[in-house]
């Protein structure tokens, strides 16, 4: 059993008991989160495709932790002009554990 769910404009494949790494959301660790924007739902014997969403199906998950990705260095330079910029960026993520997929 799995579902394709739309979270903050990105699509994720959620399986019961699995984990999702999504862009950071403003919930504390241990909070429950529900997503009702399910694009596709697959059971053992049937597949439902939404137009655009499947009605009556929700994905329930628990926030496990907030993490940061590895640092990415953004370096800009224009030769012979004395222009150099070095910036670092760390993307923030939230780890979700999928508890339930269904009604």
C-alpha positions as a LaTeX table, in Angstrom:
\begin{tabular}{lrrr}
\hline
Residue & $x$ (\AA) & $y$ (\AA) & $z$ (\AA) \\
\hline
Unk1 & 0.00 & 0.00 & 0.00 \\
Unk2 & 1.36 & 3.38 & $-1.02$ \\
Unk3 & 0.22 & 6.84 & $-2.00$ \\
Unk4 & 1.67 & 9.69 & $-4.00$ \\
Unk5 & 1.11 & 12.84 & $-1.96$ \\
Unk6 & 1.67 & 16.51 & $-2.77$ \\
Unk7 & 3.42 & 18.35 & 0.09 \\
Unk8 & 4.40 & 22.01 & $-0.37$ \\
Unk9 & 4.41 & 21.70 & $-4.16$ \\
Unk10 & 6.53 & 18.54 & $-4.33$ \\
Unk11 & 5.42 & 14.96 & $-4.83$ \\
Unk12 & 6.46 & 12.14 & $-2.49$ \\
Unk13 & 5.79 & 8.42 & $-2.42$ \\
Unk14 & 4.48 & 7.54 & 1.05 \\
Unk15 & 4.43 & 3.94 & 2.26 \\
Unk16 & 3.03 & 2.83 & 5.61 \\
Unk17 & 5.86 & 2.64 & 8.15 \\
Unk18 & 8.25 & 4.45 & 5.79 \\
Unk19 & 10.01 & 7.77 & 6.23 \\
Unk20 & 9.80 & 10.96 & 4.19 \\
Unk21 & 12.32 & 13.79 & 4.03 \\
Unk22 & 10.37 & 16.91 & 3.14 \\
Unk23 & 11.10 & 20.63 & 3.24 \\
Unk24 & 10.91 & 21.96 & 6.78 \\
Unk25 & 7.44 & 22.48 & 8.23 \\
Unk26 & 6.60 & 24.42 & 11.38 \\
Unk27 & 5.67 & 21.51 & 13.66 \\
Unk28 & 7.43 & 20.19 & 16.73 \\
Unk29 & 8.89 & 16.69 & 17.01 \\
Unk30 & 6.16 & 14.23 & 17.98 \\
Unk31 & 3.32 & 16.21 & 16.39 \\
Unk32 & 0.86 & 14.49 & 14.04 \\
Unk33 & 0.43 & 15.85 & 10.51 \\
Unk34 & $-2.31$ & 15.02 & 7.98 \\
Unk35 & $-2.06$ & 15.49 & 4.22 \\
Unk36 & $-5.22$ & 15.18 & 2.15 \\
Unk37 & $-3.69$ & 16.13 & $-1.22$ \\
Unk38 & $-3.23$ & 12.51 & $-2.37$ \\
Unk39 & $-2.62$ & 12.24 & $-6.12$ \\
Unk40 & $-2.61$ & 8.43 & $-6.38$ \\
Unk41 & $-3.59$ & 5.67 & $-3.96$ \\
Unk42 & $-2.64$ & 2.03 & $-4.43$ \\
Unk43 & $-4.01$ & $-0.84$ & $-2.36$ \\
Unk44 & $-3.13$ & $-4.52$ & $-2.83$ \\
Unk45 & $-5.76$ & $-5.00$ & $-5.55$ \\
Unk46 & $-6.70$ & $-1.56$ & $-6.89$ \\
Unk47 & $-5.25$ & 1.78 & $-7.93$ \\
Unk48 & $-7.10$ & 5.09 & $-7.65$ \\
Unk49 & $-5.91$ & 8.13 & $-9.57$ \\
Unk50 & $-7.24$ & 11.51 & $-8.49$ \\
Unk51 & $-8.48$ & 14.35 & $-10.65$ \\
Unk52 & $-6.45$ & 16.12 & $-9.24$ \\
Unk53 & $-6.79$ & 14.55 & $-5.77$ \\
Unk54 & $-8.29$ & 11.28 & $-4.51$ \\
Unk55 & $-11.32$ & 12.05 & $-2.34$ \\
Unk56 & $-11.49$ & 10.58 & 1.15 \\
Unk57 & $-7.87$ & 9.39 & 1.36 \\
Unk58 & $-5.44$ & 10.97 & 3.84 \\
Unk59 & $-1.83$ & 10.36 & 4.79 \\
Unk60 & $-1.15$ & 10.66 & 8.52 \\
Unk61 & 2.43 & 11.06 & 9.69 \\
Unk62 & 4.43 & 11.90 & 12.81 \\
Unk63 & 7.23 & 14.47 & 12.85 \\
Unk64 & 10.40 & 12.71 & 14.00 \\
Unk65 & 13.08 & 15.39 & 13.75 \\
Unk66 & 14.36 & 18.44 & 11.93 \\
Unk67 & 17.68 & 18.07 & 10.12 \\
Unk68 & 19.97 & 20.11 & 7.88 \\
Unk69 & 21.64 & 18.89 & 4.72 \\
Unk70 & 25.33 & 19.18 & 3.94 \\
Unk71 & 26.62 & 22.67 & 3.23 \\
Unk72 & 26.71 & 23.72 & $-0.40$ \\
Unk73 & 29.25 & 26.38 & $-1.35$ \\
Unk74 & 28.07 & 29.00 & $-3.86$ \\
Unk75 & 31.08 & 30.79 & $-5.36$ \\
Unk76 & 30.82 & 33.62 & $-7.87$ \\
Unk77 & 33.76 & 35.22 & $-9.61$ \\
Unk78 & 34.42 & 37.54 & $-12.52$ \\
Unk79 & 37.95 & 37.24 & $-13.74$ \\
Unk80 & 40.22 & 40.28 & $-13.82$ \\
Unk81 & 37.60 & 42.43 & $-12.04$ \\
Unk82 & 38.35 & 41.68 & $-8.40$ \\
Unk83 & 34.81 & 40.32 & $-7.88$ \\
Unk84 & 34.50 & 37.24 & $-5.66$ \\
Unk85 & 31.58 & 36.12 & $-3.53$ \\
Unk86 & 31.52 & 32.98 & $-1.41$ \\
Unk87 & 28.30 & 31.93 & 0.27 \\
Unk88 & 27.27 & 28.76 & 2.02 \\
Unk89 & 23.79 & 27.26 & 2.10 \\
Unk90 & 22.29 & 24.46 & 4.19 \\
Unk91 & 18.82 & 23.22 & 3.26 \\
Unk92 & 16.56 & 22.40 & 6.20 \\
Unk93 & 14.41 & 19.26 & 6.16 \\
Unk94 & 11.81 & 17.55 & 8.33 \\
Unk95 & 11.79 & 13.77 & 8.73 \\
Unk96 & 8.29 & 12.27 & 8.84 \\
Unk97 & 7.29 & 8.72 & 9.73 \\
Unk98 & 4.16 & 7.62 & 7.88 \\
Unk99 & 1.66 & 6.11 & 10.32 \\
Unk100 & $-1.46$ & 5.56 & 8.24 \\
Unk101 & $-2.66$ & 5.78 & 4.66 \\
Unk102 & $-6.39$ & 5.62 & 4.11 \\
Unk103 & $-9.67$ & 7.06 & 5.25 \\
\hline
\end{tabular}
